[in-house]
Every structure is written in C-alpha cells, then in structure tokens.
Amino acid sequence: MKDIIRKEIIEKRSRITKEQKEEWSQSICQQILNWDIFQKSKSVMLYSSIRNEVDLSAVVEKLLMDKKTVIFPKSIKLNKRLVPCIIKSISDLKLGSYGIMEPEENFIANKGEIDLILVPGVAFNPQGYRIGYGAGYYDRFLEGFKGITAGIAYSFQITDFNCIHEHDAQLNYIITENAIQKIIKN
C-alpha cells in the first residue's frame, strides 16, 4: 500500500511546474516564519530539498540571519541513520548520500537540544504519519525525540492512508501552503 501511495505522489510531485514549486514553497516558508513555535525555537533541524520537495531556503536564511542553531541531517548509509549536524553557512553543505546536499559530520548536534524538526516526506495523513522514500531514516531518528516535529508538504501530499506500523513516527504538525495543522496525538 505504501509503495503505491509513494509512487503516485512522487509522480504527481514530479509534474508540478517550477513556478508552482516556487509559489507554494514561498507560501509554506511564510507560514513557518510567522509561526510562533518557529519564532520561539532556538535550534531547528531542516532538510535539503530533492525531487521537487518544498524548498525551505528562505527559512534557512532567516535562521542563519537570526544566529539560531541550524541543523541539517547527514545520512549514514551503512546503518541507515541520520546524524544531526550544525551548519554556520549554506556553504557548509556539500553533495552527499543520495544526491542530497548535506553537512560534514564535524559539528554534531545533541538530538535532545533540538527544539523543532521540519520533516520532509512523500505523503502525510491527517493523523500526522508520513510515508518517506522507504528506508526509515526519519522514523529511526525521531524515535524518542521530545521536541516538536512538523511535516512539510504541498497540500496534494496529504492523503488518507492507514498502513501504520509501530515504528512509524507521528508528527505534531503538518504545514502546507494552505495551513498549519496541529495533530491530536494518539
């Protein structure tokens, strides 16, 4: 079931125009920048967009300008885990695993000190569960995380599915170009 949804949404996302991506990404970034939880956060983990994902460049710029702690994940293929690494500048990101811009592993952040994680995904359901690319990196990373998590998506990526496994992480919020949706946790 997850594979079918993943394929459909990736296909749909691949068809959005550059202009749509820019407009929707800008709208999502504005939602985030105006969000009180984001404004209060001292350390934020984000992602580098690939395959027409929401571009969070404006959010990264604001965090760096405000001298907040900016964290990007580094993928470790060997054991399929994410290492949270602090960056001081966009130039700290280099092409890494899976063709994703990633930080060096020089400045590892303490996961327990991250206030907010902006989580990418292929699809999200209204209950705050996500479908990623299938390797489980984020589910493993989010296990035991006590901070706030927000899935970042275009509104068409929100779809009903109930193929939830016990290791799947439930997010606190989903942010689209239309709204910030708070999730009522199970």
C-alpha positions, 0 to 999 in steps of 0.5 A, spaced: 500 500 500 505 504 501 509 503 495 503 505 491 501 511 495 509 513 494 509 512 487 503 516 485 505 522 489 512 522 487 509 522 480 504 527 481 510 531 485 514 530 479 509 534 474 508 540 478 511 546 474 517 550 477 513 556 478 508 552 482 514 549 486 516 556 487 509 559 489 507 554 494 514 553 497 514 561 498 507 560 501 509 554 506 516 558 508 511 564 510 507 560 514 513 557 518 516 564 519 510 567 522 509 561 526 510 562 533 513 555 535 518 557 529 519 564 532 520 561 539 525 555 537 532 556 538 535 550 534 531 547 528 533 541 524 531 542 516 532 538 510 535 539 503 530 539 498 530 533 492 525 531 487 521 537 487 520 537 495 518 544 498 524 548 498 525 551 505 531 556 503 528 562 505 527 559 512 534 557 512 536 564 511 532 567 516 535 562 521 542 563 519 540 571 519 537 570 526 544 566 529 539 560 531 542 553 531 541 550 524 541 543 523 541 539 517 541 531 517 547 527 514 545 520 512 549 514 514 548 509 509 551 503 512 546 503 518 541 507 515 541 513 520 541 520 520 546 524 524 544 531 526 549 536 524 550 544 525 551 548 519 554 556 520 553 557 512 549 554 506 556 553 504 557 548 509 553 543 505 556 539 500 553 533 495 552 527 499 548 520 500 543 520 495 544 526 491 542 530 497 546 536 499 548 535 506 553 537 512 560 534 514 559 530 520 564 535 524 559 539 528 554 534 531 548 536 534 545 533 541 538 530 538 535 532 545 537 540 544 533 540 538 527 544 539 523 543 532 524 538 526 521 540 519 520 533 516 520 532 509 516 526 506 512 523 500 505 523 503 502 525 510 495 523 513 491 527 517 493 523 523 500 526 522 504 519 519 508 520 513 510 515 508 518 517 506 522 514 500 522 507 504 528 506 508 526 509 515 531 514 516 526 519 519 522 514 523 529 511 526 531 518 528 525 521 531 524 515 535 524 518 542 525 525 540 521 530 545 521 536 541 516 538 536 516 535 529 512 538 523 511 535 516 512 539 510 508 538 504 504 541 498 497 540 500 496 534 494 501 530 499 496 529 504 492 523 503 488 518 507 492 512 508 492 507 514 498 502 513 501 504 520 506 500 523 509 501 530 515 504 528 512 509 524 513 516 527 507 521 528 508 528 527 505 534 531 504 538 525 503 538 518 504 545 514 502 546 507 501 552 503 494 552 505 495 551 513 498 549 519 495 543 522 496 541 529 495 533 530 491 530 536 496 525 538 494 518 539 
